[in-house]
Every structure is written in structure tokens, then in C-alpha cells.
Amino acid sequence: MTKIRAAITGVGGYVPDYVLTNQELETMVDTSDEWITTRTGIKERRILKGENQGVSVLGVNAVMEMIKKTKIDPKEIDLLIFATVTADMTFPATANIVATAVGAVNAFSYDISAACSGFLFALTTGASFIESGMYKKVVVVGGDKMSAIMDYTDRTTCIIFGDGAGCVLLEPTTEDVGIIDSILKSDGGGESYLHMKAGGSRMPASHATVDARQHFVYQEGSAVYKFAVTNMAEVSGQLAERNNLNAENVDWLVPHQANKRIIDATASRIGITEDKIMMKIERYGNTTAGTIPLLLWDYEKRLKKGDNLLLAAFGGGFTWGAIYVKWAYNS
Ligand SMILES: CC(C)(COP(=O)(O)OP(=O)(O)OC[C@H]1O[C@@H](n2cnc3c(N)ncnc32)[C@H](O)[C@@H]1OP(=O)(O)O)[C@@H](O)C(=O)NCCC(=O)NCCS
């Protein structure tokens, strides 16, 4: 029997208009454009402003753009998965809010929480439903409104993150393109280094948690850096080796954008040169689950059918992984 693969057949993206520059951050915390640029590669990030504006706003805009571009009927969407750690509310799932807003009235929908690796986890999950033959149109969204959980008095974290969302449409194909292989990993031991302490069932919101600033991201940057730099490179190397991918036949490395130095380590593990690395860190910072689909959105016009893409991410949990995608269309 011919194998059914899940092909990415459309991409959408959205970043809010407000630009938070390193210069503006200099007025908020004790930092400098020079420190941020040399340590992370980030120059600016986007922020979603306004009352009652949750991450669903970013997701709806990204999915609507994809629907417009691909000209699909939203009623044909079978499943919508939203990867995020900044859901509009604890429940209902943000995926439900987005699906209804875009007119995907026949879809079922749910969220996935895997921080910066969220889009990779959701992409593999969505692809499995296509490969099994169960569904024909799956939308995978990754997005985060990190500004909602940022402590803008903590210079070690607030300089890294921004807001944005991207999405892909998955459809079945029997051609030799699509989601080819993946390695995904989790390690709950990472909890102490990167988390948001309060607001969940272990420590519900109270005056004390608010006073202690426990509703913000807590990150031990250098510990996370050491783990990320080793593991994102290692998993990418393993996936490359078992699929005979190398510096010559990888067309694009699509790496999570938390820190340029982590990206460089992953690229050098496989020998990939800078011209083959998708980069947007200087303009968007780290948009958590939004990062990888936003890269695909930004680079879509440069992608050709048959291109070999290596997606790689690392994030809170810890979670990390890599996915080999053979691009399915010419824009
Ligand atoms: C956060 C990160 C950029 C910090 O860079 P770093 O080189 O590790 O810096 P350190 O935390 O060791 O701090 C070095 C010094 O810079 C200072 N510093 C930290 N943030 C600063 C800022 N924004 N501006 C100026 N100085 C800063 C620290 O206080 C420290 O000063 P000290 O030596 O006097 O104590 C880096 O650790 C990182 O990228 N970590 C991984 C992030 C990640 O991948 N997360 C997972 C996905 S979200």
C-alpha cells in the first residue's frame, strides 16, 4: 500500500504592530542594546497591546491569512491544534476559540502545552492524524503572547521574549514530500530552571502570589542555555544522521529563536552554513510556540518543492526535538 504522508500545503502568520526595541527596554530595566545584541542577537520584538487581547487574536489572524491564501473552505477543516503556553484562559482551549472565530465549524480542536517545542509536538500530532487516514485537513497553530507573562523588571528574561503566531495546513499526499521523520523529547527535571510558578492548580492566584511576582516566567538563563545548546544540537544531529541529511542536502535549518549562540551550535553540529539558516531573532525575539511557524511564514516565498528542512527546538519542561520536512510546494 502507498504510504500517506502529511504535507504542509499552506502557511499563515501574524505579528502585532507594536515594536518593543532594545532602546525602549533600556528605559525599563538596567540593560543596553549592546548587551542584548551580543548575548542574544535580538534587536526588537512585537507586543500585542490593548485590553482583552489574548493569544487567540494572534492565532485567528494567522489562520485567516492561511485560509485566504490557500482558498480552502474553513468548513472542511477536520482538526485544529493550538500550541501555546499563554492560552486566553485555562479553559476552554484557545484552539476552540480560534476554530469558531475562523469558521471551522466542523473541526474539533485542542491545545498542546510544550513551551518553545510546542509547534513541533503539535505538528507531529497533527501529521499522525493525516498519516493514519483519519483526517484530510488539519491546521496546526503555534503562538504565544509572552508579554502577558513577562516580568518587565527582570532584565534576564524580559529582553528575550515577544508575541506572535503562525500556522500550517496539513493535507495527505502520496508523493515523497511532507513530514518525513521526527525525534521529540521531554524531561520533567527541567521544571526548576524554567517555569511559571503560580496560577495553576498547585499554587492558585492569590494576593501573596501576585505580591511575590509568581505569575511571570522564571528562568535560570545560564542553566537553560547549557541544556539547550547541547540537546537541540544533539537531537538535530541524530535526526540528520538517520535520514542521511548533511551540510550539502539540507536546504534550510529552521531553528527555534531563543539565542543566536544556541542556533550557531546546532548549525555547526551538522555543518550548515549561515545562508541556510532561517533567522528572524533580531526582529521578533523568542515568540515561544510561534517561532517556527513564523519562520516558515517569513521564508515561504524562498522555499521550493523538494527542499529539505530541518526544524529544531528547545524549551521549558524541558522539551526539545527535531523534525525533517520535505517541502511540498512552490509558492
Ligand atoms: C538569558 C541569557 C541570554 C543570558 O545570557 P548569559 O550569557 O547566560 O548571561 P548570564 O545569565 O550568565 O549573566 C551574565 C551577566 O549579565 C547580567 N545580565 C543578565 N541580563 C542582562 C541584561 N539584560 N542586560 C545587562 N546585563 C544582564 C547578569 O546579571 C550577569 O551579571 P554578573 O556577571 O554581574 O552576575 C542566556 O542564558 C540564554 O539565552 N539562555 C537560554 C534561553 C533559552 O534558550 N531558553 C529556552 C527557550 S525559551
The ligand as an SDF file (V2000), in Angstrom:
LIG
                    3D

 48 50  0  0  0  0  0  0  0  0999 V2000
   19.2340   34.5060   29.1930 C   0  0  0  0  0  0  0  0  0  0  0  0
   20.5930   34.5830   28.5220 C   0  0  0  0  0  0  0  0  0  0  0  0
   20.5170   35.4600   27.2790 C   0  0  0  0  0  0  0  0  0  0  0  0
   21.5750   35.2410   29.4830 C   0  0  0  0  0  0  0  0  0  0  0  0
   22.8720   35.2690   28.8940 O   0  0  0  0  0  0  0  0  0  0  0  0
   24.1470   34.7120   29.6900 P   0  0  0  0  0  0  0  0  0  0  0  0
   25.3120   34.9620   28.8360 O   0  0  0  0  0  0  0  0  0  0  0  0
   23.8540   33.2930   30.0890 O   0  0  0  0  0  0  0  0  0  0  0  0
   24.1920   35.6510   30.9130 O   0  0  0  0  0  0  0  0  0  0  0  0
   24.1660   35.2680   32.4750 P   0  0  0  0  0  0  0  0  0  0  0  0
   22.7930   34.8970   32.9070 O   0  0  0  0  0  0  0  0  0  0  0  0
   25.2890   34.3060   32.7600 O   0  0  0  0  0  0  0  0  0  0  0  0
   24.5450   36.6600   33.1050 O   0  0  0  0  0  0  0  0  0  0  0  0
   25.8140   37.3040   32.8510 C   0  0  0  0  0  0  0  0  0  0  0  0
   25.7930   38.6790   33.4690 C   0  0  0  0  0  0  0  0  0  0  0  0
   24.9390   39.5430   32.6860 O   0  0  0  0  0  0  0  0  0  0  0  0
   23.9630   40.1430   33.5280 C   0  0  0  0  0  0  0  0  0  0  0  0
   22.7370   40.3310   32.7740 N   0  0  0  0  0  0  0  0  0  0  0  0
   21.6950   39.4610   32.6300 C   0  0  0  0  0  0  0  0  0  0  0  0
   20.7570   40.0070   31.8420 N   0  0  0  0  0  0  0  0  0  0  0  0
   21.2160   41.2200   31.4710 C   0  0  0  0  0  0  0  0  0  0  0  0
   20.6880   42.2470   30.6480 C   0  0  0  0  0  0  0  0  0  0  0  0
   19.5030   42.1390   30.0450 N   0  0  0  0  0  0  0  0  0  0  0  0
   21.4350   43.3640   30.4680 N   0  0  0  0  0  0  0  0  0  0  0  0
   22.6290   43.5010   31.0460 C   0  0  0  0  0  0  0  0  0  0  0  0
   23.1680   42.5620   31.8440 N   0  0  0  0  0  0  0  0  0  0  0  0
   22.4750   41.4360   32.0470 C   0  0  0  0  0  0  0  0  0  0  0  0
   23.8030   39.1800   34.6810 C   0  0  0  0  0  0  0  0  0  0  0  0
   23.2790   39.8440   35.8190 O   0  0  0  0  0  0  0  0  0  0  0  0
   25.2210   38.7170   34.8840 C   0  0  0  0  0  0  0  0  0  0  0  0
   25.9190   39.7170   35.5980 O   0  0  0  0  0  0  0  0  0  0  0  0
   27.0190   39.3100   36.6970 P   0  0  0  0  0  0  0  0  0  0  0  0
   28.0630   38.5510   35.9340 O   0  0  0  0  0  0  0  0  0  0  0  0
   27.4640   40.6240   37.2230 O   0  0  0  0  0  0  0  0  0  0  0  0
   26.2950   38.4610   37.6970 O   0  0  0  0  0  0  0  0  0  0  0  0
   21.1190   33.1900   28.1640 C   0  0  0  0  0  0  0  0  0  0  0  0
   21.4250   32.4940   29.3360 O   0  0  0  0  0  0  0  0  0  0  0  0
   20.1420   32.3590   27.3790 C   0  0  0  0  0  0  0  0  0  0  0  0
   19.8720   32.6070   26.2180 O   0  0  0  0  0  0  0  0  0  0  0  0
   19.6300   31.2670   27.9820 N   0  0  0  0  0  0  0  0  0  0  0  0
   18.8070   30.2730   27.2860 C   0  0  0  0  0  0  0  0  0  0  0  0
   17.4560   30.7850   26.9590 C   0  0  0  0  0  0  0  0  0  0  0  0
   16.6660   29.6630   26.3270 C   0  0  0  0  0  0  0  0  0  0  0  0
   17.1160   29.0150   25.4080 O   0  0  0  0  0  0  0  0  0  0  0  0
   15.5020   29.3920   26.8470 N   0  0  0  0  0  0  0  0  0  0  0  0
   14.7720   28.2200   26.4160 C   0  0  0  0  0  0  0  0  0  0  0  0
   13.8510   28.5150   25.3840 C   0  0  0  0  0  0  0  0  0  0  0  0
   12.7500   29.7380   25.9100 S   0  0  0  0  0  0  0  0  0  0  0  0
  1  2  1  0
  2  3  1  0
  2  4  1  0
  2 36  1  0
  4  5  1  0
  5  6  1  0
  6  7  2  0
  6  8  1  0
  6  9  1  0
  9 10  1  0
 10 11  2  0
 10 12  1  0
 10 13  1  0
 13 14  1  0
 14 15  1  0
 15 16  1  0
 15 30  1  0
 16 17  1  0
 17 18  1  0
 17 28  1  0
 18 19  1  0
 18 27  1  0
 19 20  2  0
 20 21  1  0
 21 22  1  0
 21 27  2  0
 22 23  1  0
 22 24  2  0
 24 25  1  0
 25 26  2  0
 26 27  1  0
 28 29  1  0
 28 30  1  0
 30 31  1  0
 31 32  1  0
 32 33  2  0
 32 34  1  0
 32 35  1  0
 36 37  1  0
 36 38  1  0
 38 39  2  0
 38 40  1  0
 40 41  1  0
 41 42  1  0
 42 43  1  0
 43 44  2  0
 43 45  1  0
 45 46  1  0
 46 47  1  0
 47 48  1  0
M  END
$$$$
